[in-house]
Amino acid sequence: MRILLFSKRINKKLSSLIFLLIITCSCLVFGQEYQKHRYKGTEKTLPYRLLLPENYDSSKQYPLILFLHGIGERGSDNELQLTHGSDFFLKDDVRKKFPAIVVFPQCSENTHWAKVKSRQPYAFFKRKRKNEQLELVEEFMAYVEDTFPIKSNQIYLGGLSMGGMGTLELLYRNPKKFAAAFAICGGAHTRWVRKLQHTPIWLFHGQKDQVISHGFSQRLYEGLLEKDAPVKFTSYPDHNHFVWNSALEEKGLLEWVFSHSLKSQ
């Protein structure tokens, strides 16, 4: 019996070690293309990874994609935020058809992209609250626009899970900033519709999600439809929380994103 228990412990440790090695190797592979930087803000520092277009030319202007990671990728290592989604933007066809500057900031540990009243089950505030993490991201965005040749009318926003919630809150805080946004298994308060209705949004959610309720995306979608907002919703009947691979591979996602630009700029 002792030998069996010892064997189980060893197998569990080996499984954990193999998983960590896979994640580490993945981050290293993606990190070869994603440049590692740290933005020093007024009060805090924001680690971020930057992907420049192929054959980058500083004399040209490019669209910008800001991608917010999930809760499991928080920290300060400037690695983990590449775990999900970064490989999608490295695909040859994506880089050729949609040249853009892509940034993956990293949320610090024990904080959150979104300002929520409670977690699991999540509950959202009706109105804007102080959010130091998103304030830092906003400050960072201004820096990126000042530093790199960005098309100001083609700034796009996306994220998954905690980053999906952060995407909607950042959009709520800056309703005239982004040309389009996509939120994967995220959520927001339905009272935010008034601020969100003018930006094209594509929502994705698994109906069996037990982490962030599918109802958040469903109710937000219905509220936006009532305002005749340019919103899309892809609901996956057989998926749980882990829908980001399916969402990013959804046919026409980037075509839809890049078809939008701010008219007034």
Backbone hydrogen bonds, N-H to C=O, Kabsch-Sander energy under -0.5 kcal/mol:
donor,donor_aa,acceptor,acceptor_aa,energy
5,L,1,M,-2.5
6,F,2,R,-2.6
7,S,3,I,-2.4
8,K,4,L,-2.1
9,R,5,L,-2.2
10,I,6,F,-2.4
11,N,7,S,-2.6
12,K,8,K,-2.4
13,K,9,R,-2.5
14,L,10,I,-2.8
15,S,11,N,-2.4
16,S,12,K,-2.2
17,L,13,K,-2.5
18,I,14,L,-2.8
19,F,15,S,-2.4
20,L,16,S,-2.4
21,L,17,L,-2.3
22,I,18,I,-2.4
23,I,19,F,-2.4
24,T,20,L,-2.7
25,C,21,L,-2.9
26,S,22,I,-2.5
27,C,23,I,-2.5
28,L,24,T,-2.2
29,V,25,C,-2.5
30,F,26,S,-2.7
31,G,27,C,-2.4
32,Q,28,L,-0.7
32,Q,29,V,-1.0
33,E,30,F,-1.5
34,Y,30,F,-2.0
35,Q,33,E,-0.7
35,Q,50,L,-3.1
37,H,35,Q,-0.5
37,H,48,Y,-2.5
39,Y,46,L,-3.0
40,K,38,R,-0.6
41,G,39,Y,-1.0
41,G,44,K,-2.6
46,L,39,Y,-3.0
48,Y,37,H,-2.6
49,R,104,F,-1.7
50,L,35,Q,-2.3
51,L,102,V,-3.0
52,L,50,L,-0.6
56,Y,53,P,-1.0
60,K,57,D,-2.2
62,Y,149,P,-2.7
64,L,154,Q,-2.1
65,I,101,I,-2.7
66,L,156,Y,-2.5
67,F,65,I,-0.5
67,F,103,V,-2.5
68,L,158,G,-2.4
69,H,67,F,-0.5
73,E,70,G,-1.4
74,R,71,I,-1.1
75,G,107,C,-2.5
82,L,79,E,-2.1
83,T,80,L,-2.3
86,S,82,L,-0.5
88,F,85,G,-0.6
89,F,85,G,-1.0
90,L,87,D,-0.8
91,K,88,F,-1.1
95,R,91,K,-2.7
96,K,92,D,-2.0
97,K,93,D,-2.4
98,F,94,V,-2.5
101,I,63,P,-2.7
102,V,51,L,-2.4
102,V,100,A,-0.6
103,V,65,I,-2.7
104,F,49,R,-2.5
106,Q,47,P,-2.4
107,C,105,P,-0.5
111,T,108,S,-1.4
116,V,114,A,-0.9
117,K,123,A,-2.7
118,S,123,A,-1.1
123,A,118,S,-1.7
125,F,115,K,-0.8
135,E,131,N,-2.3
136,L,132,E,-2.0
137,V,133,Q,-1.8
138,E,134,L,-2.6
139,E,135,E,-2.0
140,F,136,L,-2.4
141,M,137,V,-2.6
142,A,138,E,-1.8
143,Y,139,E,-1.6
144,V,140,F,-2.5
145,E,141,M,-2.4
146,D,142,A,-1.6
147,T,143,Y,-1.7
148,F,144,V,-2.7
150,I,148,F,-1.8
151,K,62,Y,-2.8
152,S,150,I,-0.9
154,Q,151,K,-2.1
156,Y,64,L,-3.5
156,Y,154,Q,-0.6
157,L,180,A,-1.7
158,G,66,L,-2.3
159,G,182,F,-1.3
160,L,68,L,-1.7
161,S,184,I,-2.4
163,G,160,L,-2.7
164,G,161,S,-0.6
165,M,161,S,-2.1
166,G,162,M,-2.5
167,T,163,G,-2.1
168,L,164,G,-1.7
169,E,165,M,-2.2
170,L,166,G,-2.9
171,L,167,T,-2.1
172,Y,168,L,-2.1
173,R,169,E,-2.2
174,N,170,L,-1.3
177,K,174,N,-1.8
178,F,174,N,-0.7
179,A,155,I,-2.5
180,A,155,I,-0.7
181,A,200,P,-2.2
182,F,157,L,-2.0
183,A,202,W,-1.9
184,I,159,G,-2.7
184,I,182,F,-0.5
185,C,183,A,-0.5
185,C,204,F,-3.1
192,W,189,H,-1.9
193,V,190,T,-1.5
194,R,191,R,-0.7
195,K,192,W,-1.4
196,L,192,W,-1.9
197,Q,193,V,-2.0
199,T,196,L,-1.5
201,I,230,P,-1.7
202,W,181,A,-2.0
203,L,201,I,-0.5
203,L,232,K,-3.0
204,F,183,A,-2.2
205,H,234,T,-1.9
207,Q,236,Y,-2.7
208,K,239,H,-2.6
209,D,206,G,-1.5
216,F,213,S,-1.5
217,S,213,S,-0.6
218,Q,214,H,-2.2
219,R,215,G,-3.0
220,L,216,F,-1.9
221,Y,217,S,-2.6
222,E,218,Q,-2.3
223,G,219,R,-2.3
224,L,220,L,-2.4
225,L,221,Y,-2.4
226,E,222,E,-1.7
227,K,223,G,-0.7
227,K,224,L,-0.7
228,D,225,L,-2.0
229,A,224,L,-2.5
231,V,229,A,-2.1
232,K,201,I,-2.5
234,T,203,L,-2.9
235,S,233,F,-0.6
236,Y,205,H,-2.7
239,H,236,Y,-1.1
243,V,241,H,-2.0
247,A,243,V,-2.7
248,L,244,W,-2.7
249,E,245,N,-1.7
250,E,247,A,-1.4
253,L,250,E,-1.9
256,W,252,G,-2.6
257,V,253,L,-2.6
258,F,254,L,-2.9
259,S,255,E,-0.8
259,S,256,W,-0.6
260,H,257,V,-1.5
262,L,153,N,-2.2
265,Q,262,L,-1.0
